[in-house]
Amino acid sequence: MRVAFLGLGAMGEPMARNLHKAGLLSAVWNRTSARATSLAAELGCSALPTLAALASSQSGAPPDAHLDAVVLCVSADADVLEIVTAMAPLLARGTLVIDCSTVSADTARRAAALLGARGIDFLDCPVSGGVEGARQGTLAIMCGGDAAAFARAQPLLAAMGRTITHFGATGAGQAAKATNQIMCAGIIRAVAEAMAFARAQGLPLEPLVETLGKGAGSSWYFVNRAPNMIRGSYPAGFRVRLHEKDLKICRDMAAQQGVALPVVDSMLAEYAQLIARGHGDEDISAVYRLKHELFDP
C-alpha cells in the first residue's frame, strides 16, 4: 500500500515514521512545510508542498503510483473538516482515509459524508498511548466505520498500534476516545492530588512511585507522569490545551443527552486556571501545580 501522512505533530511524526518502517509511507504533509520537507529528506519519501499536490499522486500518474490511503492526525475538528474538504476532489475513488485525530463523533460523520459522496472510504481512528506509544508503535487505536474498510486498513493500523478495535459505525471510534479522555481526566487529577499529599507527608517520592506503580491504584499515567511531578517539569506529552479541547467535546456530547459530567467539569475548571497562568502548552500532569498549592499556598 502507498500511504500519505498528513499532520506531523508530537503524535503524527512518530506514527509516520512507523509507517515508513513498515514500507508503507510514500508522502508527508504538514501545515508548517519545513517539518514535512525535513522528515521526507530523512526518510526518502515525498514532501507534499500543499494539499493540492495530492492530485498528482492520483491523476496523470501510473497506476502503481496512486495513493491507496491517506492518514491524518491534526489538532481540531475545524482542521479535519478543512483538510477533508480540500482532499475530497483530489483523491481517487476507493482511496481509504484514516483520521487519527481526536474530534467529535459528529465531525467524523460529516467527514465520512463528504468523502463518501465521492466514493472514498473513511475511518475515524483516534489513538491513545501518548508520545511513547506513538514512537514505539504500541498505540491503542479505536475505530469507527465500515467493516470492509477496517479490514483494508489493518496493515496501516498494525504499523502504528498494538491494540486495534472496531467499535461500530462512523463516529464510534471517536465516542470510544471520548470515553478514554474522561477516564484520563479523573486519573491524572487523582494522581496529582495523591502526589501532592505524599510530598506533604514527607514521603520519599521516587520509591513511592516505584512501589505504588505495582499496586492496585496504579495506572499508565501514574507510572509515566508522576515523575514529572517529582521533577517539577512538564514536557509536553499531551498538552493541557489539547485535553481541554477534548473534554469540551465530551461535555458537549453528554449535553446532547441532557447530562453533565462532574469529572469533566472539574477538570475543565482546573485547566482554565493553568491556561490563564500560561501553562496551556505543558503536559497535563501540570495539574500538580494546583494540587501542590493545596498544601503549600
Buried (B, 14 or more C-beta within 10 A) or exposed (E): BBBBBBBBBBBBBBBBBBBBEBEBBBBBBBBEEEBBBBBBEEBEBBBBEEBEBBBBBBEEEEEEEBBBBBBBBBBBBEBBBBBBBEBBEBBBEEBBBBBBBBBBBBBBBBBBEBBBEBEBBBBBBBBBBBBEBBBBBBBBBBBBBBEEBBEBBEBBBBBBBBEBBBBEBBBBBBBBBBBBBBBBBBBBBBBBBBBBBBBEEEEEBEEBBEEBBEEEEBBBBBBBBBBBBBEEEBEBBBBBBBBBBBBBBBBEBBEEEEEEBEBBEEBBEBBEEBBEEEBBEBBBBBBBBBBBEEEEE
